[in-house]
Amino acid sequence: MKEYEVVIIGGGPAGLTAGLYASRYGLSTMLIERGLFGGQIVNAVEIQNYPGFPGGVSGIDLGQMMYDQAIKFGLRAETAEVSGIKTSGTGFDLTVDDETISAKTVIIASGSNYRKMGIDGEERLNGRGISYCATCDGFLFKNLDVAVVGGGDTAVTDALELSQHCKTVYVIHRRDQLRASEIVQRAAFSVDRIKFIWNSVVAKLEGQEKLEKVIIQDVKTGGTSGLNVSGVFVAIGLIPNSALFKGFLELDEAGNIVSNEMMHTSVPGIFTAGDIRKNSPRQVATAVGDGATAAKSAFSYLKER
């Protein structure tokens, strides 16, 4: 059985940073990622709000640089899937594909997936007009018309942020009133650039090399109409990758892992970082901070024992 002082689940910015720091602390560290190293950021055409890159950086390049740096300092990483976790006499046993890996501490940085609309054209135009992060991509649509899909706090906050860059921001919502908090609603209703399309959903996305038009369907009449926009920002929720930990760790109602400011979870020896933790701002910069904090906490935990 392979044994490590730290096993990290998830290879996005939080997990890779945790791996970098844990390895530099001299801890034997294994990172397990089921998809692409770099996580969600590999889908970003350009990231303009990560410190140190005034000209912007592609998500795939940033993810690769994070990976290379962590490996340089001794992180071991493999592409596999963790399907089970339980406590053991020395810490925790993780089922990874067809083998068991022993860990004295575990850092969970498995992130979350953006809830998608599941409509024609969404996957094909992802990164070419379709975005799930207004903070990441909003500046790319300066002086252009865009749409936001959703009616909660995230959607309306995204619309407010986009209104600082974009010509017109259409908020498409399936109900006749927003679900966002009152103060956020008042702010949005006061901005002339933000227009609301009520009782509607996006039925289809059109465009060849990039998004050109959205087809909107009225949920009451069934009628459709076209809206010419350069971008659509989808803000209909996130799905935490936490099913594995249900009943093992404390989760909030949405499935996010509950932790304190030092990334300690409800189980001693298990830490969390990044999008999967409760109240995460879900930004690359904050995920990196979480990863560094989680590694420091794991190091302190091991040192005390």
N, C-alpha and C positions, 0 to 999 in steps of 0.2 A: 504494500500500500504506500502511495506517495504521501509524504507528510510535509506540511509547510507551516510557517508561523502565521502567515497571512494568506488568505485566499480572497480574491476580489471577483465578484460576479458583475460583469458588465464592463465593456471596453470603450465607453464614451469619454468625454473630457473629465468627468468626475472619477471614473475608474482608472483611467490612464494616469491622472495626476496622483491618485492614491498609490498606484503602483510605483510611480517615480519616487515619491517620498518614502514609501515603505522600504524600497530597495536601497535608497540612500541611507536610511537608518540602519542598514545592515541586516534586515530581516529577510528570511527566505520567503519569497512572494510569488504567487501564481495568479495570473489574471485569466479568467475564462469569459469569452465573448462568443455568443451564438451566431452573430452576423458579421458585419464589417467593423473593424477597429476604427474608432472615431465616432460611432453611434449616429445619432440623428444629424449631426452637423455635416456628414458627408453628402447630404442632399442639398446643402446650401450652395448656390452658385457663387455667392460672394458674401463674406461676413465683414461688415464695416464697423462694428462696435466692439471688437476685441482689442484690448490695449496692446500696443506695440506694432500694429499694422496700420499706419495712417492711410495707406493706399488700398486697404482691404485685403482679404485673403480668401481663397476658395475653401469651402468646408473640407473637401477631401485632402487638400494640401495641409491644412491645419491639423486635421486628424492624423495624417501620416507623420508630421513633425512631432506631435505629442507621443505617438507610438515609438518612433525612432529614439527619442530622448529617453523614454522610460526603459527601453530595451538596453540602451547604452549603459545604464546604471545597474543592470542586472535583473530587471524584471523578466520573468518567464511568462509567456502568453501562449494560449492555444485557442483554436476555434472549436468549441464544443458547447453542449447544453447541460446545464445543471437541472436535474429532474427531481432531486430529493435532498433534504437536509435534516439532520437530527443531532441531538447532543450526544457526546461520547465522554469517556473518562478523561480524555486529554483536551477536549474542546468540542469539535463538531466533525461529523462525517458527512461528506457531500457525495451524492451519486452524480457522476459526470459521465454521460453516455453509458458505457458498460463497465465502468470501474468506480471504485470508491477512493476519494481523496480525503485525507485527514487535515484539519486546520485548527490551529490554536485560537485564531480569531478570523472573523469573516467581515468583509466590507461589501455591502450590497449597493451597487450602483447600476442597477439593471434598467433604470430609466422608465420612460412611458412612451406610448405611441399616440400620435395625434388621431383623434376620432375623425374618420373621413366620411365624405358624403356618399361614396359608393355609386357614383354616377358616371356616365359615358364621358370619356375625355380626361377624367381626373388624374389617373396614373400617367397617361401619355404626356400631359401638360404640366406635371409636377416639376417645379423649378423653371418653368417657361411661362410664367404668368400665374401659376397656382402656388400659394405659399401658406404655411401654417404658423408663421411667426412674423408679425408686423414689425416688431422691434428689430429683427434681423434684416428684413428685406424691404421695409417701407421706403427707404431713401432711394431705392432703385426706380421708384415710380413717381419721381418728382415731376410735378405739373401735369400728371396724367390722371385719367379717371379710373377709379378702382371700386371694388365692392367688398364688403365684409359680410360673411354669412354667420348668423347667430344673433342672440339677443341678451346674453348674460353679461356679467361684468367684463370678462375678457374681450368679448366682441366689441362692446361699446368703448372700452378703453382703447382698443386697437383703432377704432374709428377716429377717436380723438387724436391719437398720435399720428395717424395717417393724414388727418386734415392739416397738419403742419407742413406736409410736403406735397400732397396731391391736389389736383384741381377740384375734383368732386369725389366724395366718398358715399357710396350707396350702401345702406345697411339693409340686408335682406333677412327678414325674420318671419318664421312660419305662423306667428301669433299676431294679434292686433295690439299688443303692448309688450314692452321690454321686461325682462327678468332681472336686469341690472339694478344695483342699488340706486336709491332716489337721487343721491348727490351726483352720481355718474350720469344718470339720465338727464338731469337738469343741465349739466355741462354740455352734453351732446346736443340737446335741443336748442341750445343757444348759439350753435355754430352753423352758419349759413351753408358752409361747404358740405355738411352732412345731410343727406337725404334718406328718408326711410321708405322702404317698400314693404308693406305689411301683408300678412296672410299669404306669404309666398315662399317657395323653395326654389333652389336651382335644380333644374331638370336635366340640363345638358350643357357641356362646355364645347365651344367650337373654336377652331384654329388649327393651322398646320404646323408651322415651326414655332409658333407662340400663340398664346391665348388672344382671341379677337372678339369673342362674343359669348355671353351667357344667355341661355334660354331659361326664362323664369316662368314658373307655373303657379297660378293662383290656387291655393288649397281649397277654396270654397267653390269656385266656378269651374275649375279644371282648365281654364283658358291659359294660353301661353303667350309670351311676348319676348322680344329680344332686347338685350342691353349691351351696347358696345363699351367694353372696358378693357384696360390693358392688364389688370391684375385682379385676382380674387383671393382674399385672405379668409381662410376657413377657421372659425373659432367656435366649434361646437363641442369642445371638451377634449379631455385626455384620458387615456386608459392606462393606468399604472401597470407595469409588468411585475405584479406582486402576488399573483395567484399561488405561487409556490409557498409563500410565507403566511398564508391565511391560516389562522389557528396556531401559528408558531410565534409570530410577532404581533405586537399591537399595531393595528391599522386604523385609519380613520374611515369615515363612511364611504369615501370615494376610492378607498383601497391604497392610499398613500401610507408609507411607513412613518409612524410617530417616533420622533427623536428629540433630544435636547440640543442645545447650541453647540455641544461638542460631538454631535453625531452618534451618541449612545442610543441604542434602541431599548426596547423593554427586556431584552435578553442580554445579560452581561457577556461581553466578548464579541457581540455582533454590533456593527456600526453601519451607518448608511450615508449616502452622499448623492447629490444631484437631483434630477427631476422626480425621482421616486419618493423623496421625503416630503412630509407634510409641510405646506407653506413655502415650498421652493419657488423662487422667482423664475426658474426655468430659463436661465441665461447661461451661456458658456462661461462667462467670467465667474458667476456664483457657483457653478458646478465645480470649477477648478478649485475655488476656495474650500468648498465642502470636501473635496477629495483630499486636500492637504490636511484639513482638520481631522478627518476620519483616520488618516494614516498616523497622525500624531497621537490621537487617542488610542489607537491600537498599540502603538509603541509603548505608551505609558502603561496601558493595561498589562502588557507582557512584562514590562520592567518591574511592576509592582509584585508580580508573581514569580 
